Amino acid sequence: MVWVPLLLVACVVAGIGCARLCRATLVAARPAPPSLTEEDAELTVLEAAYLAGGPFRVIDLTLVSMHRQRRLLLAHTGWATVVDPTGGYRDDLENAVLGAIGPGGQSPIPAVRPVVAAADSVRSLAQRLVDRGLAVSEAGRREIAAGVRSVRAAFLLSLVLGAAAALLVPAAERNLVIAAFTLPLLASGLCLLIGRIEVYPYTRWASPAGQRLLSGLSRADPLTALATRGPAVLEPELRDALRGHAPARLP
């Protein structure tokens, strides 16, 4: 019965991983607060961008919006250039973009994104959505990721321990060992499947309530389509600009 301790280890690890992922799923499925009004249940295009793709989607939306209003030039080389630094900018997010580009008026877009993502305007947008029950908090996102990793590790460990146990016992006992290790394998596998069904339809950022609001948005407006579906809806030149493939400084 040398395989029994291995089975116990596999079962304990699978149980811990499944419990952690189930708890994370409950965090992600937190309902919107009952005080949510009809007005609060409406999304702006920036809020939709955050729920669909997080801070970087908000930044991409802002960059494209400023480009189309001729406030910025987004080159296919992956650089952003300020066209009119003295123009009237509408909000703190656009000011954060200008600050990230710097006094030189030109910067590679991959260097702009993390600076703007850390700005107060983006953090306050995220916090408002969390407070309304539409977004998953940072702690919730960490818990979900950790839960998925735990269950995946438990599944792989059960597989390895099961294979090792099958090799340690006589051939006559292998069917029993395989049947016994089916329990932690099945538990962790089903938990991963349930987690994918319950958590992954809701993006890494949106709660179920937020995802329902996203699904009700019309994608006829180009900016709304960008917010909900990402840069894939843009023309090739802008897609190349946001990818930022060419880091060489413009002349």
C-alpha positions in Angstrom: 0.0 0.0 0.0 2.9 2.3 -0.7 0.7 4.3 -3.1 -1.9 5.3 -0.4 0.2 8.2 1.0 0.7 9.5 -2.5 -3.1 9.3 -3.0 -3.7 11.2 0.3 -1.2 14.0 -0.8 -3.0 14.2 -4.2 -6.4 14.4 -2.6 -5.4 17.1 0.0 -3.7 19.3 -2.7 -6.7 18.9 -5.0 -9.1 19.8 -2.2 -7.1 22.9 -1.2 -6.9 24.1 -4.8 -10.6 23.5 -5.5 -11.6 25.3 -2.3 -9.4 28.3 -3.3 -10.8 28.5 -6.8 -14.4 28.2 -5.5 -13.8 31.1 -3.1 -12.2 33.1 -5.9 -15.3 32.4 -8.1 -17.5 33.8 -5.4 -15.4 37.0 -5.3 -15.8 37.4 -9.0 -19.5 36.7 -8.9 -20.2 39.4 -6.2 -23.5 41.0 -7.2 -24.0 44.6 -7.8 -25.0 46.5 -4.6 -28.8 46.9 -4.2 -28.4 50.7 -4.2 -27.3 50.7 -7.8 -29.6 53.1 -9.6 -30.6 53.0 -13.2 -28.3 55.9 -13.9 -25.4 54.1 -12.3 -26.1 51.0 -14.4 -25.2 52.9 -17.6 -21.7 52.8 -18.8 -19.6 55.5 -20.4 -17.2 54.4 -23.2 -14.2 54.7 -20.8 -15.9 52.5 -18.2 -16.8 50.0 -20.9 -13.1 50.0 -22.0 -12.0 49.2 -18.5 -14.5 46.4 -17.9 -13.6 44.8 -21.3 -9.8 45.2 -21.2 -8.6 46.9 -18.1 -6.4 50.0 -17.9 -4.5 49.5 -21.1 -7.8 49.3 -23.1 -8.7 52.7 -21.5 -5.4 54.1 -22.6 -5.8 52.8 -26.1 -9.2 54.3 -26.3 -7.9 57.7 -25.1 -5.0 57.6 -27.6 -7.3 56.8 -30.5 -9.8 59.4 -29.5 -7.1 62.1 -29.2 -5.7 61.0 -32.6 -9.0 61.3 -34.3 -9.5 64.7 -32.8 -6.1 65.7 -34.2 -4.7 66.2 -30.7 -2.2 63.4 -31.2 -0.6 61.7 -34.1 -0.3 58.0 -33.7 2.3 56.8 -36.3 2.4 53.2 -37.6 5.9 53.0 -36.2 4.5 52.9 -32.7 5.2 56.5 -31.6 2.8 59.1 -30.3 3.4 62.8 -31.2 1.6 65.7 -29.6 0.1 67.8 -32.3 -1.3 70.7 -30.3 0.2 70.9 -26.7 -1.7 74.1 -25.9 -5.1 72.8 -27.0 -8.1 72.4 -24.6 -8.0 68.9 -23.3 -11.2 67.5 -21.7 -10.2 65.5 -18.7 -7.5 64.3 -16.4 -7.0 61.1 -18.4 -5.9 63.1 -21.5 -3.7 65.3 -19.3 -2.1 62.1 -18.0 -1.4 60.9 -21.5 0.3 64.3 -22.3 2.3 64.0 -19.1 3.4 60.5 -20.0 4.5 61.6 -23.4 6.7 64.2 -21.8 7.9 67.7 -22.6 9.5 66.5 -25.8 6.1 65.9 -27.3 7.0 62.5 -28.6 7.2 59.0 -27.0 6.9 55.3 -28.0 3.4 54.1 -27.1 4.6 51.1 -25.1 6.4 53.6 -22.8 3.2 55.7 -22.4 0.8 52.9 -21.3 2.3 51.9 -17.9 2.7 55.5 -16.8 -0.9 56.4 -17.6 -2.1 53.1 -16.1 -0.6 54.2 -12.8 -2.3 57.6 -12.9 -4.9 58.7 -10.4 -7.5 59.2 -13.1 -7.3 55.5 -14.1 -7.2 54.3 -10.5 -10.3 56.3 -9.6 -12.1 55.0 -12.6 -11.4 51.5 -11.6 -12.4 52.2 -7.9 -15.7 53.7 -9.0 -16.6 50.6 -11.0 -15.6 48.3 -8.1 -17.7 50.3 -5.7 -20.7 49.9 -8.1 -20.2 46.2 -8.2 -19.3 46.2 -11.9 -15.6 45.4 -11.7 -13.5 42.9 -9.9 -11.2 44.4 -7.3 -7.4 44.0 -7.5 -7.5 41.6 -4.6 -10.2 39.6 -6.4 -8.2 39.3 -9.6 -5.2 38.1 -7.6 -7.3 35.5 -5.8 -8.8 34.2 -9.1 -5.4 33.9 -10.7 -4.0 32.1 -7.6 -7.0 29.8 -7.5 -6.6 28.8 -11.1 -2.9 28.2 -10.6 -3.5 26.1 -7.5 -6.1 23.8 -9.2 -3.9 23.4 -12.3 -0.9 22.5 -10.1 -3.1 20.0 -8.2 -4.2 18.4 -11.4 -0.6 18.0 -12.7 0.6 16.7 -9.3 -2.2 14.1 -9.2 -1.3 13.0 -12.6 2.4 12.7 -11.7 1.7 10.9 -8.4 -0.8 8.6 -10.0 1.7 7.6 -12.7 4.5 7.1 -10.1 2.1 5.0 -7.9 1.1 2.8 -10.8 4.8 2.1 -11.5 5.5 1.2 -7.9 2.8 -1.5 -7.5 2.5 -4.9 -9.1 0.6 -5.1 -12.3 -2.3 -6.8 -10.6 -2.9 -3.7 -8.5 -2.6 -1.1 -11.1 -6.2 -0.9 -12.0 -7.1 -0.2 -8.4 -4.4 2.5 -8.2 -5.6 4.2 -11.4 -9.2 4.1 -10.2 -8.2 5.6 -6.9 -6.2 8.5 -8.5 -9.2 9.2 -10.7 -10.9 10.9 -7.7 -8.4 13.9 -7.3 -7.9 14.1 -11.1 -11.6 14.3 -11.7 -12.1 16.8 -8.8 -9.4 19.2 -10.0 -10.4 18.8 -13.7 -14.0 19.5 -13.0 -13.1 22.4 -10.8 -11.0 23.9 -13.6 -13.8 23.4 -16.0 -16.4 25.0 -13.7 -14.0 27.9 -13.0 -13.6 28.5 -16.7 -17.4 28.5 -17.2 -18.1 30.7 -14.1 -15.1 33.1 -14.2 -13.6 33.4 -17.7 -16.8 34.5 -19.5 -16.5 37.5 -17.2 -13.3 39.1 -18.2 -10.4 39.5 -15.9 -11.8 42.9 -15.1 -15.6 42.8 -15.2 -17.9 41.2 -12.6 -21.0 39.4 -13.9 -23.0 42.6 -13.5 -20.4 44.5 -15.5 -20.4 41.8 -18.2 -24.1 42.0 -18.5 -23.9 45.8 -19.1 -21.1 45.2 -21.6 -23.2 42.7 -23.6 -26.0 45.3 -23.9 -23.8 48.0 -25.6 -24.2 48.7 -29.2 -20.9 48.3 -31.2 -22.0 50.6 -34.1 -20.0 53.5 -32.7 -16.3 53.0 -33.6 -15.1 54.0 -30.1 -17.5 51.7 -28.4 -16.4 48.9 -30.6 -12.8 49.6 -29.7 -13.7 49.7 -26.0 -15.4 46.4 -26.0 -13.5 44.4 -28.7 -10.1 46.0 -28.6 -7.7 47.2 -31.4 -8.7 44.4 -33.7 -11.6 46.7 -35.0 -9.2 49.5 -36.0 -7.7 50.2 -39.4 -4.3 48.6 -40.0 -2.3 51.8 -39.4 -3.7 52.4 -36.0 -3.4 48.7 -35.1 0.3 48.9 -35.9 0.7 52.1 -33.9 -0.8 50.5 -30.8 1.3 47.4 -31.1 4.4 49.7 -31.1 6.5 47.4 -33.2 9.2 49.9 -34.2 10.9 51.5 -31.2 13.3 53.6 -33.3 13.0 57.4 -32.7 11.3 59.3 -35.4 13.5 61.9 -37.2 
